[in-house]
Amino acid sequence: MFVISERIYQDMLLATEAQNPSDDLFKENIILRPFIPIDVDMEFRGFVFQQNLTCLSQYNYLIYSQRLNQSKDNILEKITSFFNEIVKPKLNTYPSNDYVIDFALTKSDKLDDENINSMKVWVIELNPFMETTDGALFSWQHERHILESKSMDKPCFRITEKVRPGSWTMLPNSVRQWITNENHI
């Protein structure tokens, strides 16, 4: 599983490239937990600045998802509420007030229930609030003022709003396989 997971490969590559032995703030860990199937279009990257969720992005931003586009407002509300009510209180003693957090939405226990309101929110991982962490649909260099905003009433949420030409070839094989199976192509 470690060998075929694009996410694990990228994380391990970044961890070895950006490792600073004198930095006690971030330590890489491998945490094993039960497998939970996550649809590739239901992963999100959140940006937390001074303990506030400032931005949220579709994690797999090469993918256009009709479901995601139709449910954008509900997804933002669900993840924001989860962050404010569950995550933020638990991380109030975290060594940094600024971090990047990945979320996933999964189907409820009811078979075939894809209603966003009944989906469960998961935290996948925490990453440093640094340019070495992928900005997804945000640019660390050009939009840092948005990522570090203190004046927004709700997070700035970005998703891929239309199919991007040529994006199919840039997707990892596992994602292409999932899309092919989902659409019976």
N, C-alpha and C positions, 0 to 999 in steps of 0.2 A: 504494500500500500504506500509506504514512504517513497518508493521509487517511481510510482506512476502518478502521484499527486502533484499537479502543477503548483498548487498553493504551497505545499510543504517544500518542494524544490526551491521555489523563489524565496521563501522565508529562510531556509537554511543557507542559501547563497548570500542573501543580504546579511544574515547574522555573522557569517564568516568574513565578509568583506568589510563590514562596518564595526567590527568588534574593537572595543577600546577597553583594555584590561583595567584601567584606572577608574572607569565609570561604574559606580555602584547603583546608578538609577535604573538601568535596564539590564536584565539578565535573561538570556534565552532559556526556555524550558520546553521540554516535550511533555505534554500532558495527554494521557490516554483516557478516552471516555467511550461510552457506547456509541456505535455508529447511528447517526440520524440522517435519513435522506433529506437533502436540501436541494430544491430546484435551483438551477443555475441563475435564474432571473430573480431569485428572492434573497440575494445576499447584498448587503449594503455596508458602506464605509462611512463612519461618523467621525467628525472632527470635534474634539472637546478642547476648548480654550478657557482657562480659569474656571474649570468645573462646569462650564456651560456647553451644551451641544450646539455648535454654531452652524455646522454644515453636515449634509448627508448626501451621499452619492450612490448611485448604482455601482456595485462592486465590479461586475463583469460588463464594463461599459461598451464593449464591442457588439453586444447583443441588443437588438431591438426586441422588446417584449410588449405585445399588445395588452396583456394582462396588467403589466406594470404601468403602462400609460393610462389605462382606464381606472386604476386604483391608487394613483399617486398621492392624492390628498389623504386617503384613509391610511396608507402606509406611513406617511409622515407623522400623522397623529398617533398611530399605534406605537411606532418606535420612539417618538418623543415622550409619550406618556410612560412607556417602559423605562426609558433612561431616567426620567425625573423621579419616578416612584420607586424603582427597584435598584438600578445601577448606581445612580449618583449617591444615595445614602451609604451604600456599601463601599464606595471608593472615596469617601470623604477623608480618609486617612492615607490614601495612596500617596506615594512620595512625590508625585508630580500632579499639578492641576491641569496640565496640558497633555493630551494623548490622542491617539487615533484608535477607534474601537470598531470592530467589525460585528455586524448583526446578521441574523438570518431569520426568515419567517418560514415556519413549517406548517404543514397541514395539521388540523386537529385530529383527535382520535376517530372522528367520524369519517368513514371511508368516502372518498371523492368530495369532501367538503373543502372547496377552494375559496370560500368567503374570507376576505382579508380580516374581517373583524373576529372570526373564530380561529385564526391562525395563532400559533405560539411564537413568541420572540425569544431568540437565543443570542447570547454573546458568544462569538467565536473566538476572538482574541483581542488583546491590547497591543498596540504598537507605539513607538515613540512619535511624538509630534515633531517630526523632522523631515527634511526633504528626501531622506533615504527611504521614507515610507511613501508608497505610491499615492499620489493625490487623486487618483481616479479621475472624475470629471472636473476637478479643480486643479489649478496650476499653483504650485508653491511659490514660484518666482513672480507670477503676475497677479495673483489673487490672494496674497497673504492677508491683506486688509479684510477680506471676506472671511477667511478661515479664523482670524483673530478678532472678529467683530464682537462688540459688547452691546450694540444698540438694536439688535433685531429681536422682535417678539417671538419669532419661531425660526428654526434652522432653515437655511437656504438649501433646497433639495433639488438635485439635478439627476435626470435620467436620460437615457438615449431616446430621443423622440422620433427618430426615423431610422430606417435601415441605412447603414453606412456602406458605400460601395467598397468592395475588396476586403471587408472585415472577416468574411468566412475563412479566408486562408490564414488569417492571423490568430484564429482561435486555437486553443490546445485541442488535441485529438479527442480527449475525454468530453469536452464541451460540444464539439461537433457531433459526436456519437449521441449525446443526450438529446440534442436538437433534432437529429435525424429520427431517433426513436419516438420522441414526443409528437413530431409532425408526420410520422409514418412516410418519410420521404424515401 
